[in-house]
Amino acid sequence: MKKTLQILALAMVCTFSSQAQKKHPKQHGQEFTAEQKANLAIKKMTLALDLTPKQQAQIRPILEKQVAQRMHPRKRAVKKPEMSSEERYKKMEQRLDAKITLMRQMKTILNPEQLQKFKKMQSKKGRKMKKGKRILKKRETLK
């Protein structure tokens, strides 16, 4: 009986310590600044779309503005109150307007082939985000 309790206690300690170590890199103070994020995004786009230096210079202010708007302090510990349908509608409308504006700006900068690749990149990014949200919801329901 004594040995079983010791083994059970040891198993619990190992489980809890391994769970505590599984943190996302952003939680370790490795958050990038808006300028750094924009710079990395431009480099990724340059690799994927084969951008010219002129196109990079034209895209930089667009991405810096976009990243600056997205940057906000993470408040995961505090649960957000439910938004009304009107608030949700306005937020969704703003998000879609921003996407339309971005696409219009990209149409003026990129050539048709690059624009096709850009659209494909955006759709993949959207699918990844949806998948991540589903995973977070599952984790929350398990808690």
Backbone bond lengths (Angstrom), bond angles and torsions (degrees), N, CA, C in turn:
res aa  C-N    CA-C-N  psi(-1)  N-CA   C-N-CA  omega(-1)  CA-C   N-CA-C  phi
1 M - - - 1.451 - - 1.527 110.06 -
2 K 1.322 115.79 -44.15 1.454 121.03 -178.88 1.526 110.71 -63.91
3 K 1.327 116.75 -42.32 1.460 121.73 -179.11 1.528 110.40 -66.81
4 T 1.317 117.66 -38.63 1.471 120.08 179.60 1.517 110.45 -64.77
5 L 1.312 117.30 -40.41 1.468 120.44 177.81 1.529 111.01 -64.57
6 Q 1.337 116.10 -40.17 1.463 119.79 178.87 1.532 110.84 -64.74
7 I 1.309 116.65 -42.68 1.465 120.88 179.66 1.532 109.76 -65.58
8 L 1.319 116.25 -42.25 1.463 120.38 178.69 1.531 110.94 -63.36
9 A 1.320 117.48 -42.44 1.460 121.51 178.43 1.530 110.67 -64.59
10 L 1.310 117.29 -41.57 1.461 121.42 177.95 1.529 111.39 -63.67
11 A 1.316 116.89 -41.07 1.467 121.22 178.40 1.528 110.64 -63.71
12 M 1.328 116.98 -40.61 1.471 120.67 179.64 1.527 110.70 -66.09
13 V 1.327 116.98 -41.62 1.462 120.80 179.41 1.523 110.30 -62.24
14 C 1.318 116.77 -45.01 1.470 120.58 179.26 1.520 111.36 -63.19
15 T 1.312 116.80 -40.87 1.463 121.08 -179.59 1.521 110.85 -64.20
16 F 1.329 116.96 -48.17 1.461 120.24 -178.70 1.516 112.51 -66.09
17 S 1.324 117.02 -37.76 1.468 118.67 -179.64 1.526 111.11 -69.70
18 S 1.329 117.60 -35.44 1.467 119.09 178.62 1.523 110.83 -72.41
19 Q 1.325 118.12 -32.66 1.464 121.36 177.46 1.525 110.79 -67.63
20 A 1.317 117.24 -36.65 1.460 121.16 -178.54 1.523 111.58 -68.28
21 Q 1.321 117.99 -25.58 1.455 120.96 -177.39 1.518 112.87 -84.90
22 K 1.306 119.56 -11.70 1.459 122.64 -178.38 1.524 109.55 -87.07
23 K 1.311 116.12 81.02 1.458 121.03 178.65 1.509 109.59 -119.78
24 H 1.285 114.60 151.79 1.455 121.25 177.86 1.525 108.57 -71.52
25 P 1.347 119.13 144.11 1.464 121.06 -178.49 1.526 113.83 -55.57
26 K 1.329 118.49 -30.80 1.454 120.95 -179.58 1.529 111.44 -65.39
27 Q 1.326 117.10 -23.44 1.451 120.62 -178.98 1.525 112.16 -78.51
28 H 1.317 117.77 -6.10 1.454 121.57 -178.86 1.519 111.83 -101.53
29 G 1.326 117.70 23.71 1.455 120.82 178.05 1.510 114.01 78.90
30 Q 1.323 118.18 20.57 1.454 121.64 -178.32 1.526 111.07 -101.51
31 E 1.311 117.45 30.86 1.456 121.95 179.13 1.524 108.82 -72.97
32 F 1.320 116.88 132.58 1.456 121.73 179.70 1.525 110.54 -87.25
33 T 1.323 115.66 156.39 1.463 120.08 174.97 1.523 108.70 -76.88
34 A 1.329 115.79 167.76 1.467 120.47 -179.44 1.531 110.46 -61.52
35 E 1.311 116.53 -40.68 1.468 120.73 -179.91 1.525 111.15 -64.40
36 Q 1.325 116.58 -41.62 1.470 120.52 179.58 1.529 110.89 -65.60
37 K 1.336 116.15 -41.87 1.462 119.73 179.05 1.525 110.83 -63.31
38 A 1.335 116.49 -43.23 1.465 120.27 179.35 1.523 110.50 -63.42
39 N 1.324 116.45 -41.88 1.461 121.09 179.48 1.529 111.07 -61.56
40 L 1.332 116.72 -44.10 1.458 120.59 178.50 1.532 110.84 -64.68
41 A 1.325 116.44 -40.40 1.466 119.91 179.25 1.523 110.94 -63.35
42 I 1.323 117.29 -40.36 1.464 120.86 178.84 1.523 110.35 -64.44
43 K 1.321 116.55 -42.06 1.470 119.74 179.20 1.530 111.15 -64.01
44 K 1.339 117.35 -40.84 1.457 120.67 177.87 1.528 110.39 -63.65
45 M 1.340 116.04 -42.16 1.458 119.68 179.13 1.529 110.97 -66.32
46 T 1.326 116.52 -36.48 1.462 120.32 178.48 1.522 110.31 -62.67
47 L 1.316 116.16 -42.20 1.463 119.75 178.36 1.524 111.58 -66.96
48 A 1.315 116.66 -42.53 1.461 120.43 -175.85 1.524 112.55 -75.91
49 L 1.342 116.88 -38.50 1.462 120.58 -172.63 1.522 113.96 -106.82
50 D 1.329 117.14 -4.18 1.456 121.63 -177.84 1.532 110.83 56.48
51 L 1.325 115.06 57.46 1.471 121.05 -177.64 1.518 111.13 -74.65
52 T 1.309 115.54 147.97 1.462 121.46 173.92 1.524 108.17 -84.07
53 P 1.325 118.36 161.70 1.471 119.69 177.21 1.539 112.45 -57.95
54 K 1.317 116.85 -35.11 1.471 120.07 178.43 1.531 110.28 -64.53
55 Q 1.336 116.77 -43.07 1.459 120.79 178.82 1.530 110.69 -65.30
56 Q 1.337 116.41 -38.62 1.463 120.08 177.64 1.521 110.52 -60.56
57 A 1.324 116.28 -43.73 1.465 120.43 -179.86 1.524 111.19 -65.00
58 Q 1.328 117.63 -33.78 1.456 120.75 179.53 1.527 111.60 -74.95
59 I 1.309 117.08 -33.13 1.467 121.51 -177.24 1.531 111.88 -80.94
60 R 1.335 117.40 -29.83 1.471 121.06 -175.88 1.530 113.55 -50.61
61 P 1.357 120.73 -52.94 1.467 118.41 -178.42 1.533 113.33 -63.91
62 I 1.322 116.21 -31.48 1.468 119.77 178.99 1.522 109.99 -64.95
63 L 1.331 115.96 -47.73 1.467 119.86 -178.76 1.519 112.21 -69.35
64 E 1.326 117.33 -37.55 1.468 119.55 178.46 1.523 110.47 -62.30
65 K 1.320 117.03 -41.29 1.461 120.88 178.52 1.526 110.48 -64.85
66 Q 1.332 115.89 -43.28 1.459 121.58 -179.29 1.529 111.20 -63.12
67 V 1.313 116.19 -44.75 1.470 120.71 -179.18 1.526 110.49 -66.88
68 A 1.327 116.83 -40.54 1.464 120.37 179.81 1.521 111.08 -62.83
69 Q 1.313 117.71 -35.67 1.463 120.86 178.58 1.519 111.68 -69.26
70 R 1.335 116.11 -34.78 1.460 119.85 -178.91 1.515 112.94 -77.46
71 M 1.329 117.09 -25.22 1.462 120.30 -175.52 1.525 109.88 -70.28
72 H 1.295 115.81 121.39 1.458 122.22 174.18 1.514 107.66 -155.14
73 P 1.320 117.24 154.46 1.469 118.67 -178.05 1.531 111.08 -64.14
74 R 1.305 115.28 139.72 1.464 120.51 -179.78 1.526 108.79 -79.41
75 K 1.304 115.78 129.00 1.462 120.70 178.81 1.517 108.54 -128.47
76 R 1.306 116.39 66.55 1.458 120.16 -177.70 1.527 111.64 -76.43
77 A 1.318 117.33 -27.14 1.455 120.01 -176.34 1.527 110.90 -68.96
78 V 1.333 117.05 -35.74 1.453 121.05 -179.12 1.520 108.68 -88.16
79 K 1.309 116.27 123.89 1.458 119.61 -179.15 1.523 109.31 -79.36
80 K 1.338 115.41 132.97 1.454 120.89 -178.27 1.532 109.96 -77.50
81 P 1.322 115.91 140.68 1.470 117.58 175.29 1.532 109.81 -70.66
82 E 1.292 116.91 153.53 1.457 121.74 -179.87 1.521 110.27 -63.96
83 M 1.333 115.80 136.80 1.457 120.64 177.71 1.526 109.02 -86.96
84 S 1.318 114.95 149.00 1.460 118.59 175.80 1.519 108.37 -73.41
85 S 1.313 116.40 166.07 1.464 120.10 -178.59 1.524 110.32 -63.95
86 E 1.318 117.72 -33.26 1.466 121.14 178.91 1.528 111.24 -67.16
87 E 1.336 116.74 -42.23 1.470 120.83 178.24 1.526 110.79 -65.67
88 R 1.336 115.60 -42.02 1.459 120.07 178.62 1.529 110.99 -63.06
89 Y 1.347 115.68 -39.77 1.458 120.93 178.77 1.527 110.55 -63.02
90 K 1.331 117.51 -45.52 1.466 121.26 -179.76 1.521 111.11 -63.32
91 K 1.319 116.28 -41.61 1.460 120.42 -179.92 1.528 110.69 -64.61
92 M 1.328 116.42 -43.56 1.454 120.78 178.91 1.525 110.59 -64.94
93 E 1.325 116.38 -40.07 1.462 121.12 179.30 1.532 110.83 -62.85
94 Q 1.329 117.30 -42.86 1.465 121.57 177.91 1.521 110.68 -62.70
95 R 1.318 116.59 -42.71 1.461 121.24 -179.21 1.529 110.64 -63.40
96 L 1.324 116.62 -43.34 1.462 120.21 179.78 1.528 111.61 -69.15
97 D 1.332 117.27 -37.06 1.469 120.32 176.08 1.527 110.65 -61.86
98 A 1.338 116.10 -40.05 1.465 120.08 178.56 1.534 110.30 -64.43
99 K 1.331 117.27 -40.15 1.469 120.61 178.80 1.524 111.03 -65.11
100 I 1.334 116.91 -40.51 1.465 121.12 179.01 1.519 110.12 -63.48
101 T 1.336 116.23 -44.28 1.465 120.81 179.08 1.525 110.55 -61.41
102 L 1.325 116.55 -45.16 1.461 120.68 179.02 1.526 110.96 -60.00
103 M 1.328 116.45 -44.68 1.460 119.52 -178.57 1.532 111.11 -64.69
104 R 1.314 117.51 -39.22 1.467 120.57 177.89 1.524 111.07 -63.90
105 Q 1.331 116.05 -41.42 1.461 119.48 179.24 1.524 110.65 -66.02
106 M 1.324 116.55 -40.31 1.459 120.16 -179.74 1.530 111.46 -66.94
107 K 1.335 116.96 -33.15 1.466 120.15 178.23 1.521 111.28 -62.00
108 T 1.335 116.67 -34.14 1.464 119.43 -179.75 1.519 111.95 -76.67
109 I 1.332 117.21 -25.06 1.464 121.16 -175.20 1.531 112.33 -94.03
110 L 1.328 116.89 -45.40 1.462 121.17 -173.17 1.528 111.99 -89.50
111 N 1.333 115.01 154.15 1.464 118.91 173.18 1.532 108.33 -82.30
112 P 1.339 119.20 167.58 1.468 121.09 -174.48 1.534 114.78 -56.26
113 E 1.320 116.84 -38.89 1.465 119.78 179.67 1.530 110.77 -66.03
114 Q 1.324 116.06 -44.71 1.465 120.53 178.85 1.529 110.49 -64.65
115 L 1.317 116.73 -37.60 1.460 121.04 179.99 1.531 110.53 -63.74
116 Q 1.319 117.18 -39.66 1.468 121.33 176.65 1.535 110.39 -59.68
117 K 1.332 116.00 -47.54 1.466 120.58 179.85 1.529 110.79 -63.70
118 F 1.336 116.16 -39.13 1.466 121.10 179.64 1.530 109.71 -62.29
119 K 1.312 117.62 -44.76 1.465 121.13 179.15 1.526 110.80 -61.85
120 K 1.324 116.32 -39.48 1.462 120.71 179.00 1.539 110.03 -65.07
121 M 1.335 115.55 -41.57 1.468 119.90 178.25 1.530 110.47 -61.71
122 Q 1.323 116.94 -42.02 1.461 121.52 -179.00 1.524 111.22 -64.88
123 S 1.322 117.50 -40.29 1.464 119.64 -179.62 1.528 110.91 -67.93
124 K 1.342 117.28 -38.35 1.466 120.29 176.80 1.523 110.50 -63.59
125 K 1.332 115.30 -41.60 1.460 120.86 179.83 1.533 110.49 -61.60
126 G 1.335 116.16 -41.73 1.455 120.65 178.75 1.516 112.34 -63.85
127 R 1.327 116.43 -40.95 1.463 119.80 178.62 1.521 111.09 -64.88
128 K 1.339 116.74 -39.37 1.460 120.15 179.10 1.526 110.76 -63.06
129 M 1.331 115.65 -42.22 1.460 119.61 -179.35 1.530 110.99 -64.66
130 K 1.330 117.35 -41.61 1.459 120.71 178.96 1.527 110.19 -63.02
131 K 1.335 115.96 -41.07 1.460 120.26 179.70 1.531 109.96 -63.55
132 G 1.331 116.47 -42.32 1.458 120.46 178.75 1.515 112.17 -63.19
133 K 1.326 116.79 -38.88 1.463 120.35 178.68 1.524 110.79 -65.32
134 R 1.339 116.41 -39.79 1.465 119.52 178.32 1.521 110.80 -62.93
135 I 1.321 116.44 -40.51 1.459 120.41 179.60 1.525 110.44 -64.63
136 L 1.341 116.68 -42.44 1.467 119.90 177.93 1.521 111.64 -61.82
137 K 1.330 117.47 -41.00 1.464 120.59 179.03 1.520 110.80 -63.25
138 K 1.343 116.93 -40.42 1.459 119.85 178.26 1.520 110.63 -62.98
139 R 1.328 116.78 -41.39 1.469 120.38 179.44 1.524 111.14 -63.10
140 E 1.347 115.49 -40.62 1.461 119.57 -179.35 1.531 110.89 -65.68
141 T 1.323 117.64 -37.63 1.461 120.19 179.95 1.518 111.28 -71.08
142 L 1.330 118.04 -27.82 1.458 121.26 178.82 1.513 112.14 -75.24
143 K 1.320 117.45 -23.54 1.489 120.02 -177.45 1.476 112.40 -71.51
